């Protein structure tokens, strides 16, 4: 039986995106963890760096990292056109507040930092933060369950509760390896209207105003996909939640005073867990 999946990829108006970012003079021989002195950063930037390092380590701690691939980025609060990205070659569990490279929308390092950055990660900072002034953190991951569901024609289905949490904010993006300006425009249009994107045959993108919100959305998207794949693997007919019921549940969930759907409940506990099991991210 063919099922219609959750989420959409609507057509939007024109979004102006600059051409492919020019090459930046980076030294690929500089070690990813050879970091500048902390004193060059403002207090606001250091706070964002600490939160970003915690987010990297939390993603690793929950088995959602992919060697040195993927990306997590943040906006600098007191310089909203400055973005934080990782040095290419850094493993997520190595992340510290001093690890990150501050870049401009054109990908230029702000602090004369010559460490090699991932051009895909820099592009994501440009597209996401450039199209969403309300978003300060994003996660791009290649979790197997999400990539598997993104490879199904039906996509994510109304099979479980986390799908209901997230289905109204989900869109789909066709995968491309060469990130041309045309791809950037398409990505930016989708990012403008969704807080979650599944990249077909590839992975996902999660956006948040705060780090816990981005984590919440990535974590429960993976959970929704895992449950769906396990249910489909039985070969039995799926018991889908009807569209009208899913929408009713969503309204009840987000109106409820008894729970948060932005990670506000989970994030303080994640920080405590990191301090116990993976300390040092705040260096």
C-alpha positions in Angstrom: 0.0 0.0 0.0 1.3 3.4 -0.9 1.1 6.0 1.9 1.2 9.8 1.7 3.9 11.2 3.9 4.1 14.1 6.3 5.4 17.5 5.4 5.7 19.6 2.3 8.0 21.4 0.0 5.8 24.4 -1.2 6.7 26.9 -3.9 7.7 30.3 -2.5 8.6 33.7 -3.8 12.1 34.7 -4.9 14.8 34.7 -2.3 18.1 36.5 -3.1 21.1 34.3 -2.4 24.7 35.3 -3.3 26.5 33.2 -5.8 28.7 30.2 -4.8 31.0 31.5 -2.0 34.5 32.4 -3.2 37.5 30.3 -2.1 39.0 31.4 1.2 42.8 31.3 1.8 42.8 28.5 4.4 45.8 26.4 5.5 44.6 22.7 5.4 47.8 21.7 7.3 46.8 23.6 10.5 45.4 21.2 13.1 41.7 21.5 13.6 42.2 21.9 17.4 44.9 24.5 17.1 42.7 27.3 18.6 43.1 31.0 18.9 43.4 32.7 22.4 40.0 33.0 24.2 40.6 36.7 25.0 39.7 37.8 21.4 36.0 36.8 21.9 33.3 38.9 23.4 31.3 37.5 26.4 28.3 37.0 24.2 30.3 35.1 21.6 31.9 32.9 24.3 28.5 32.0 25.6 27.3 31.0 22.1 30.5 29.0 21.7 30.0 27.1 25.0 26.4 26.3 24.0 27.5 25.2 20.5 30.2 22.9 22.0 27.6 21.4 24.3 25.4 20.8 21.3 28.1 19.0 19.4 28.9 16.8 22.4 25.3 16.0 23.0 24.8 14.9 19.4 27.8 12.6 19.8 26.7 11.3 23.2 23.4 10.2 21.7 25.0 8.4 18.7 24.0 11.0 16.1 27.5 12.0 14.8 29.1 10.8 11.6 32.9 10.9 12.1 33.9 14.5 10.9 30.9 14.8 8.6 27.7 16.8 9.1 27.6 20.3 10.7 26.3 22.2 13.6 26.4 26.0 13.5 25.5 29.0 15.6 25.0 32.8 15.2 27.1 35.2 17.3 24.5 37.0 19.4 26.2 40.5 19.5 27.3 40.2 15.9 24.3 38.6 14.1 26.1 38.5 10.7 29.0 36.4 12.2 28.5 32.7 12.4 30.3 29.9 14.2 31.3 26.7 12.4 33.6 23.8 13.1 37.2 23.3 11.8 37.1 20.5 9.3 38.6 17.3 10.9 37.2 17.9 14.4 35.3 15.0 15.9 32.1 16.1 17.7 33.3 14.7 21.1 36.4 17.0 20.8 34.3 20.2 20.6 35.2 23.0 23.1 34.1 26.6 23.2 37.4 27.7 21.7 37.2 25.2 18.9 35.1 27.1 16.4 35.9 29.3 13.5 34.0 32.6 13.3 33.0 33.5 9.7 31.2 36.2 7.8 28.3 35.5 5.4 30.9 35.3 2.7 32.9 32.6 4.5 35.8 34.8 5.5 37.3 34.0 8.9 36.9 36.9 11.3 39.8 36.4 13.6 42.5 35.7 11.0 41.8 32.0 11.6 43.4 29.9 8.9 42.0 26.5 10.0 40.2 24.5 7.2 36.4 24.8 7.3 33.9 22.6 5.6 32.5 24.6 2.7 29.1 22.8 3.1 28.9 23.9 6.7 29.8 27.5 5.8 27.1 27.5 3.1 24.6 26.3 5.6 25.4 29.2 7.9 24.9 31.5 5.0 21.6 30.0 3.8 20.0 29.3 7.2 21.0 32.3 9.2 20.7 34.6 6.2 17.0 33.5 5.6 15.9 33.1 9.2 16.7 36.0 11.6 14.9 34.1 14.4 17.2 31.1 14.2 20.4 30.9 16.1 21.4 27.2 15.9 21.2 24.5 13.3 22.1 20.8 13.1 22.8 18.9 9.9 23.2 15.2 10.4 23.3 11.9 8.5 21.5 9.6 11.0 20.8 6.3 9.3 17.1 6.1 10.3 16.4 9.6 9.0 18.3 8.9 5.7 16.3 5.7 5.3 12.9 7.3 5.7 14.1 10.1 3.4 14.8 7.5 0.8 11.2 6.2 0.9 8.7 7.8 -1.5 6.2 8.1 1.4 8.6 9.9 3.7 7.6 10.3 7.3 4.2 9.0 8.2 1.7 9.6 11.1 2.8 6.4 12.8 3.9 7.6 16.2 3.8 10.5 18.7 7.2 12.1 17.8 6.0 12.3 14.2 3.0 14.3 15.5 5.3 16.6 17.5 7.2 17.5 14.3 5.1 16.8 11.2 3.7 20.4 10.9 7.2 21.9 10.6 8.7 19.3 8.2 9.7 19.9 4.6 11.6 17.8 2.0 14.7 18.7 -0.1 16.0 16.8 -3.0 19.7 15.9 -2.5 22.5 17.5 -4.5 26.2 17.1 -4.1 27.3 20.2 -5.9 25.8 23.1 -3.9 25.2 25.6 -6.7 23.6 29.0 -6.2 20.4 27.5 -7.6 20.5 24.8 -4.9 21.2 27.6 -2.3 18.1 29.5 -3.4 15.9 26.4 -3.2 17.3 25.5 0.3 16.8 29.1 1.5 13.2 29.1 0.3 12.5 25.9 2.2 14.4 27.0 5.3 12.3 30.2 5.4 9.1 28.2 6.1 10.2 25.0 7.9 12.1 24.2 11.1 13.0 20.7 9.9 14.1 19.5 6.5 14.6 15.9 5.4 17.1 15.8 2.6 16.1 12.9 0.3 18.6 10.1 0.3 20.9 12.0 2.6 20.0 13.3 6.1 18.3 16.2 7.8 18.5 19.8 8.9 17.1 21.0 12.2 16.7 24.7 13.2 16.3 26.3 16.6 16.2 29.6 18.4 18.2 28.0 21.2 20.5 24.9 21.2 18.0 22.8 23.1 15.3 23.4 20.5 17.5 22.3 17.6 18.5 19.2 19.6 14.9 18.3 20.6 13.9 18.4 16.9 16.8 16.3 15.7 16.5 13.7 18.5 12.7 13.2 18.1 12.9 13.2 14.3 15.4 10.3 14.6 13.1 8.6 17.0 10.0 9.0 14.8 12.0 7.5 11.8 13.3 4.6 13.9 9.8 3.7 15.1 8.4 3.9 11.6 11.1 1.7 10.1 10.6 -0.9 12.8 6.9 -0.9 12.2 7.3 -1.3 8.5 9.8 -4.1 9.0 7.1 -6.3 10.5 5.3 -6.4 7.1 2.0 -5.8 8.8 -0.4 -3.0 7.7 0.4 0.2 9.4 -2.1 1.8 11.7 -1.8 5.4 10.7 -3.1 8.4 12.6 -5.6 10.2 10.4 -4.5 13.7 9.3 -7.3 15.5 11.2 -6.5 13.6 14.4 -2.8 14.4 14.0 -3.6 18.0 13.6 -5.9 17.9 16.7 -3.1 16.3 18.7 -0.6 18.9 17.6 -2.9 21.7 18.7 -3.4 20.0 22.1 0.3 19.4 22.5 1.5 22.9 21.8 -1.3 24.5 23.9 -0.6 22.3 26.9 1.0 24.0 29.9 2.4 20.7 31.1 5.2 20.2 28.6 7.6 22.1 26.4 8.3 21.2 22.7 11.4 23.5 22.4 13.9 21.5 24.4 13.5 23.8 27.5 12.8 20.8 29.7 15.6 18.6 28.4 18.4 21.0 27.9 19.4 21.7 31.5 19.5 17.9 32.1 21.6 17.5 29.0 24.1 20.0 30.4 24.3 18.1 33.7 24.8 14.8 31.8 27.6 16.4 29.8 29.3 17.7 32.9 29.2 14.1 34.3 30.1 12.1 31.2 31.8 14.4 28.8 33.2 17.4 30.6 35.5 20.1 29.2 33.3 21.4 26.4 33.3 24.9 28.1 37.1 25.4 27.7 
